Amino acid sequence: MEGDRNKMEKPNILYIFCDQFRRQAIGYMKEDPVVTPNLDRFAGEAVVFKEAVSTYPVCSPYRGILFTGMYPHENHIFTNCTSQSAAEGCYLHDDQVCLSDLLAAGGYEMGYIGKWHLDAPKPEQNPYTEGFRGNGLIWDAYTPPGKGRHGFDFWYSYGCYDWHMKPHYWKNDAKIDERIDVREWSVAHETKVAIDYIKNQDKPFALFMSFNPPHTDFDMFPQEYLNDYEGKEAGDLLVRPNVKMIPEAVRHVKNYFASITGIDENFGKLMAALREKGIEDNTIVVFTSDHGEMMGSQGLMHKNIWYEEAVGVPFLVRWPARFSHHDSDAQLSTIDILPTLLSMAGLKDRIPQGCSGYDFTRDMETEDYSNSPEYSLYVVSDPESNGFGRGLRGRRYTFMLSAAQNTTAYYLYDRLEDPYELHNAAGENEEMVQYYLGLLKEKLEEIGDPFLEEIPSWGSRLHETAASQ
């Protein structure tokens, strides 16, 4: 073990991100009644960003922002990657410089395990991808070796395929017809692959793991994890005051929490593997998610909307060599992850010049977040989404400009007085709406987002706001 330590002077990175795992669903947060003993213990040793949010609470756009450090209008990934959106260029392009490319150039062995969902699904890949979800769209994709893997030399992945108990993967140099089919829960299988990867590393590594669960289908998980919720009914689990007992939430909440308990167990196995190799304290471990899950809050399911249950994600960072445990209410969002990870890895000089995210490394060391962003930006660029629009989320207020259904609507929530966002105060606080419209306009101009100019119904109010400043 001493030899392993000496060979790994720079920190390893283990970045684990689940799909559709909301911030509230860790016991440490004291919100959802969910069983997560390993994550609770981990949170007690980590920096816990209790206000972390997904910049764009949808699978592919989150991943695009994570790996490029750019917003959707810059990185092409404006909605989920499917055979339909691929025709519009919606995928991670080979010539884009990504977080993984930069880590690889900085001397890291790079590994990726699990869901990728950043490539362009192609009809000619069938029947090998099997990523249909209706409407004739293909979701799954095979990413061949080469530039499209953006620096990852160990590859055990697939595009987007939601049969969690019968997953499939392409490993390293496998051709499209050399797919590995597995009859095991994807989380458990990927954890085994990751543990084997960790055991065999003798150089600094950066391993990214993308668990598909607790994403739909909610009933695809080992049923043993229901034991922790025996005797519980939907009313015992859906405890948020903004919940409406819609049938889908009543039917799935126990499964959703049980799947999270299973993820927790496997997360514990990953931490044990780091301990057994003697590298736990020299490994930066991040546990997070691409976005949340409404699960009946506001009478809604899933994501694509600005409410806390959808945008709120866990973001836990453990690196005892430099960070002490503490909770932070800083406005960390997806756009900040690339510069922060590069900085923690000692590669701050490789942060791309055009990157507009904030580096939280120094803040975590000093536990002083006074210079961190005052707001996080909310972005949904898909006009078909009910969450289509832009917004700002500060430490107290959430403001949204929605452009869904070809109408302009404003939403303002005082989360201090109304933490469950039950009352839209925009109609009774015109001064605050105008203030946030001005801030939003400044932010979008700063990053070059053309959103405001592309919304016909936006029109006069923007110019009235600008004129009054």
RAZIMO-V797324 format. One record per residue. N is the residue number from 1. PHI is phi in whole degrees, 0 to 359 (* if undefined). OMEGA is omega in degrees with one decimal (none if undefined). NEAR is the number of other ideal C-beta (glycine too) atoms within 12 Angstrom. Layout:
BEGIN
{{N/PHI/OMEGA/NEAR} {N/PHI/OMEGA/NEAR}}
END
This chain:
BEGIN
{{1/*/179.7/18} {2/298/177.1/10} {3/298/177.9/11} {4/300/-178.6/26} {5/297/-176.1/22} {6/294/-179.1/15} {7/282/-172.6/20} {8/239/-177.1/32} {9/291/175.6/15} {10/283/-174.7/26} {11/291/168.0/38} {12/284/177.5/42} {13/229/171.2/44} {14/238/-176.0/42} {15/249/-177.3/46} {16/249/176.1/44} {17/229/179.0/44} {18/272/179.5/48} {19/245/175.1/45} {20/76/179.0/45} {21/261/-173.6/51} {22/279/-177.0/44} {23/302/-174.7/42} {24/289/-170.6/42} {25/266/168.1/43} {26/235/-176.2/44} {27/306/-179.4/26} {28/304/-177.3/30} {29/284/178.5/31} {30/58/177.1/18} {31/239/177.2/31} {32/276/177.4/38} {33/279/-173.9/28} {34/247/-176.2/41} {35/263/-177.4/30} {36/219/-174.7/40} {37/298/-178.4/21} {38/289/177.6/32} {39/291/176.9/40} {40/297/178.9/26} {41/296/178.7/22} {42/299/179.9/35} {43/300/178.6/32} {44/291/178.2/22} {45/244/-170.1/25} {46/247/164.0/34} {47/277/-175.4/41} {48/248/176.5/36} {49/273/-172.1/40} {50/281/179.5/30} {51/237/-177.4/33} {52/296/-178.5/47} {53/224/173.1/50} {54/274/-179.6/52} {55/302/-179.6/48} {56/223/-170.7/48} {57/283/177.1/48} {58/216/-168.7/45} {59/304/-174.9/40} {60/297/179.8/45} {61/300/175.6/45} {62/302/-176.7/47} {63/296/176.7/47} {64/298/178.8/47} {65/293/179.4/47} {66/305/-171.4/46} {67/274/-179.9/46} {68/261/-174.2/41} {69/68/-178.4/39} {70/232/178.9/37} {71/279/-175.8/39} {72/304/-179.6/39} {73/290/179.0/28} {74/257/-171.4/26} {75/254/175.5/42} {76/82/-169.5/29} {77/264/-172.2/43} {78/264/176.9/35} {79/200/178.7/34} {80/295/179.2/47} {81/281/176.3/43} {82/223/177.5/38} {83/296/178.9/31} {84/284/-178.0/24} {85/291/178.5/34} {86/300/179.9/31} {87/296/177.9/16} {88/261/177.6/18} {89/83/-175.9/19} {90/274/175.3/32} {91/190/179.2/38} {92/282/-175.0/40} {93/280/-175.4/25} {94/300/-174.6/20} {95/273/177.8/13} {96/283/178.1/28} {97/269/-172.3/29} {98/248/175.3/42} {99/310/-178.4/48} {100/294/175.9/43} {101/300/-176.6/31} {102/289/176.6/33} {103/293/178.4/41} {104/298/178.5/32} {105/294/179.2/20} {106/272/173.0/28} {107/103/-178.8/23} {108/269/164.8/37} {109/284/-171.1/28} {110/248/177.7/35} {111/228/175.9/40} {112/227/-179.8/45} {113/229/172.5/43} {114/109/-173.7/43} {115/289/178.9/44} {116/260/174.4/46} {117/54/176.8/44} {118/231/-176.8/48} {119/255/-178.7/43} {120/272/176.7/39} {121/295/-175.7/39} {122/238/-179.2/25} {123/304/-176.8/21} {124/289/179.1/14} {125/281/178.9/30} {126/290/8.7/21} {127/268/-171.6/16} {128/284/-176.3/28} {129/268/174.0/35} {130/56/-174.4/26} {131/262/-178.1/36} {132/279/173.9/22} {133/224/-177.3/22} {134/102/-179.8/10} {135/59/178.1/11} {136/72/-178.2/14} {137/277/172.0/24} {138/256/-179.6/34} {139/252/-177.3/40} {140/286/-179.7/41} {141/205/172.6/41} {142/261/178.6/37} {143/255/-176.3/39} {144/291/175.3/23} {145/303/179.6/22} {146/132/-174.3/14} {147/299/-178.3/20} {148/294/177.1/30} {149/265/168.6/32} {150/49/171.2/36} {151/91/179.5/31} {152/283/179.8/39} {153/267/169.9/26} {154/261/-172.3/33} {155/228/177.0/34} {156/219/-162.8/38} {157/210/175.5/43} {158/207/-178.3/45} {159/277/179.7/45} {160/210/-175.0/44} {161/209/-165.5/39} {162/257/175.5/32} {163/273/-168.8/29} {164/295/-179.9/38} {165/268/176.9/26} {166/221/-176.6/21} {167/285/172.3/37} {168/219/-173.1/38} {169/212/166.6/36} {170/244/-175.4/36} {171/253/173.8/28} {172/47/-173.6/23} {173/270/-177.6/16} {174/301/173.5/22} {175/283/-173.1/15} {176/300/-179.3/24} {177/271/177.8/15} {178/250/-178.8/17} {179/295/174.7/26} {180/263/177.9/25} {181/257/-172.1/22} {182/235/174.7/24} {183/248/-178.3/14} {184/199/177.2/24} {185/304/-173.3/31} {186/303/-178.3/45} {187/297/-179.5/44} {188/295/-179.1/30} {189/294/-178.7/32} {190/294/176.2/42} {191/296/176.9/36} {192/298/178.5/23} {193/298/-178.9/36} {194/293/179.1/38} {195/297/176.7/30} {196/297/177.6/22} {197/299/-178.2/35} {198/298/-178.1/38} {199/300/-173.5/22} {200/262/179.4/18} {201/270/173.1/31} {202/234/174.6/19} {203/231/176.6/22} {204/301/-176.7/32} {205/232/170.7/42} {206/233/-177.3/45} {207/250/176.9/45} {208/256/-179.9/43} {209/239/-179.6/46} {210/243/175.0/44} {211/285/176.2/41} {212/288/173.3/45} {213/300/8.5/46} {214/274/175.0/45} {215/305/173.6/42} {216/305/3.4/28} {217/282/-172.1/24} {218/291/-175.9/31} {219/268/-178.6/24} {220/260/178.5/29} {221/196/177.7/37} {222/296/-172.9/25} {223/295/179.2/19} {224/300/-178.0/16} {225/286/173.2/32} {226/289/-177.3/25} {227/300/-179.6/17} {228/289/-178.4/25} {229/239/-179.0/27} {230/299/-179.9/14} {231/83/-179.6/10} {232/272/173.6/22} {233/254/-178.7/16} {234/304/-179.3/26} {235/294/176.8/16} {236/280/-174.1/18} {237/251/177.7/35} {238/272/-169.7/36} {239/258/-178.3/26} {240/287/-177.0/35} {241/299/-179.8/17} {242/266/-178.1/29} {243/283/167.4/30} {244/244/-173.8/22} {245/283/177.9/21} {246/287/-173.7/21} {247/305/-176.1/13} {248/294/178.5/25} {249/291/178.5/33} {250/300/-176.8/23} {251/287/-168.0/22} {252/247/-172.1/31} {253/298/-179.9/41} {254/295/177.8/36} {255/296/-179.9/34} {256/300/-179.7/47} {257/292/-179.9/42} {258/295/176.4/36} {259/298/177.5/48} {260/295/176.1/50} {261/298/175.2/40} {262/294/175.5/41} {263/299/179.4/48} {264/302/-180.0/40} {265/299/-179.4/29} {266/289/173.5/40} {267/299/177.2/43} {268/300/178.3/26} {269/293/177.8/27} {270/295/178.2/43} {271/296/177.7/34} {272/297/179.0/21} {273/296/177.0/31} {274/295/178.8/39} {275/296/-177.5/20} {276/296/177.9/16} {277/276/178.6/31} {278/81/-176.2/22} {279/237/-176.3/39} {280/302/-175.1/29} {281/277/176.7/23} {282/250/176.6/31} {283/236/173.5/38} {284/283/178.9/43} {285/250/176.3/45} {286/243/172.1/43} {287/242/-176.7/43} {288/204/-177.6/46} {289/207/179.2/49} {290/281/177.6/51} {291/189/-177.8/48} {292/260/-177.9/47} {293/210/-177.3/49} {294/292/177.9/40} {295/45/174.2/47} {296/92/176.5/33} {297/297/-175.5/38} {298/59/-178.4/30} {299/73/-175.1/22} {300/239/172.2/28} {301/238/168.9/33} {302/75/-166.0/34} {303/224/176.1/42} {304/62/-176.9/40} {305/208/-169.7/38} {306/273/-178.4/47} {307/293/-173.4/47} {308/303/-178.0/39} {309/294/179.9/44} {310/268/-177.4/43} {311/274/-176.2/46} {312/288/179.4/48} {313/233/170.0/44} {314/292/171.4/47} {315/212/-176.3/47} {316/244/-177.9/46} {317/235/177.2/44} {318/244/174.1/40} {319/204/-172.0/34} {320/300/177.8/23} {321/297/-176.7/22} {322/227/-175.2/24} {323/243/171.9/31} {324/266/178.9/20} {325/297/169.3/21} {326/195/174.1/25} {327/261/178.5/24} {328/229/174.2/29} {329/255/179.5/27} {330/293/-176.7/36} {331/271/176.2/37} {332/280/177.0/43} {333/222/-171.8/44} {334/305/-176.2/48} {335/298/-176.7/44} {336/272/-170.8/40} {337/288/-178.7/46} {338/303/-179.1/43} {339/295/-179.3/37} {340/291/179.6/43} {341/295/178.9/45} {342/298/179.8/37} {343/295/178.6/35} {344/299/-179.1/41} {345/280/-178.9/39} {346/79/-176.6/23} {347/241/-178.0/30} {348/301/-179.0/20} {349/290/179.1/15} {350/263/177.2/28} {351/298/-177.0/30} {352/303/-176.3/25} {353/299/-178.3/11} {354/276/-178.0/19} {355/291/-176.4/32} {356/258/178.5/33} {357/282/-177.6/35} {358/254/178.1/31} {359/271/-177.1/31} {360/270/-173.4/37} {361/301/-178.5/32} {362/297/179.6/22} {363/299/179.5/30} {364/293/178.9/39} {365/292/-174.3/21} {366/269/-173.6/18} {367/60/178.1/21} {368/241/-176.1/14} {369/250/-174.9/28} {370/293/179.5/14} {371/262/-177.0/14} {372/283/-176.2/31} {373/303/178.7/31} {374/283/-177.4/22} {375/225/165.6/32} {376/250/-177.1/42} {377/264/174.9/45} {378/260/-177.1/49} {379/222/164.6/49} {380/225/-172.2/41} {381/256/-179.1/41} {382/269/-177.4/32} {383/298/179.0/22} {384/278/-177.7/21} {385/271/174.3/27} {386/293/178.6/29} {387/264/-177.5/39} {388/305/179.5/35} {389/159/177.7/39} {390/221/179.6/45} {391/199/177.1/43} {392/235/176.6/41} {393/238/177.8/43} {394/257/-177.0/32} {395/289/179.1/24} {396/240/-171.7/23} {397/252/167.0/32} {398/244/178.2/42} {399/238/-179.1/40} {400/227/166.0/38} {401/252/-180.0/42} {402/263/176.4/33} {403/239/-179.2/34} {404/290/179.2/26} {405/54/175.9/15} {406/60/175.2/14} {407/231/176.6/17} {408/256/179.0/27} {409/223/-176.9/27} {410/240/179.7/36} {411/229/179.6/37} {412/222/-180.0/37} {413/236/173.5/35} {414/267/-173.2/24} {415/287/174.4/28} {416/288/-179.7/15} {417/271/-174.0/15} {418/223/-172.4/21} {419/296/-179.4/24} {420/259/172.3/25} {421/53/-178.5/35} {422/269/-174.6/22} {423/229/174.9/21} {424/279/-174.7/25} {425/267/-175.7/27} {426/298/-175.7/30} {427/290/-176.9/13} {428/246/-178.8/13} {429/220/-176.7/21} {430/300/-178.1/18} {431/297/179.5/15} {432/291/177.1/26} {433/300/179.4/32} {434/298/179.0/24} {435/299/-178.7/24} {436/289/174.6/37} {437/300/178.3/36} {438/295/178.6/27} {439/297/-179.4/29} {440/295/178.4/38} {441/301/179.4/31} {442/299/-177.8/22} {443/294/-179.2/32} {444/293/175.6/32} {445/293/-179.5/18} {446/299/-177.3/15} {447/263/177.2/29} {448/74/179.6/17} {449/280/-176.3/33} {450/277/-171.9/18} {451/308/-173.4/33} {452/297/-178.9/31} {453/283/-176.5/17} {454/263/-177.6/20} {455/255/-175.8/27} {456/302/-176.4/14} {457/282/-179.4/21} {458/290/169.2/30} {459/36/-163.8/16} {460/297/-173.7/14} {461/295/176.1/26} {462/301/-176.0/32} {463/289/174.2/16} {464/296/179.2/17} {465/295/-179.3/26} {466/298/-177.7/20} {467/291/-175.1/13} {468/276/-176.6/15} {469/268/none/14}}
END
